[in-house]
Structures are given as structure tokens and as C-alpha cells.
Amino acid sequence: MEAFKIFVTIMGIIMSLGYYPQAYKIWKNKTSTNISIPTFVIFSLGTLTWLVYGIVLSDKPIILSFTLGVIGAWAVLILALVYKNK
């Protein structure tokens, strides 16, 4: 069971890091033309909900994974809104 918890934590971190290349691309190009803002609203609220859930449960894998996810998803959303029409 401990090995599975480690695996889940690693996969959660890897999945959460998936937001960062998109955020970087928006920031670098100063445009978010092809980004779906409703999708990233859902992702941002979803990751925040999971983070709060992890905190309530004191579940370290969920907290670690979704802390990175919250930062990444919200970064994409904010950058997409800032560079929406540019």
C-alpha cells in the first residue's frame, strides 16, 4: 500500500505540472487566443476543491499534488484572461 501511495503522489505531481508549459506559452507569446477560458475555470475550481479536500483529510499526496495543480491551473486562467484579446 505504501508503494501505491508513493506512485499516486508522483503521478499527481506529474499531472499537476502539465499546466505549467501552457502558462509559460501564454506568457511567452503574450496571447491566449486558443485557450478555452471556461475549461480553465473548471480546472481551477476543481483543483482548488481537491486541495481543500486534501487539507480536510490531512492527505499529504492530495495536498502536494493539488497545491501544484492550483498554482498551475490558476496561472493559466489568469494569464488567459490578461492576454485574452492580444
Secondary structure, DSSP 4 states (H G I P E B T S, - for coil): -HHHHHHHHHHHHHHHHTHHHHHHHHHHHT--TT--HHHHHHHHHHHHHHHHHHHHHT-HHHHHHHHHHHHHHHHHHHHHHHTTT-
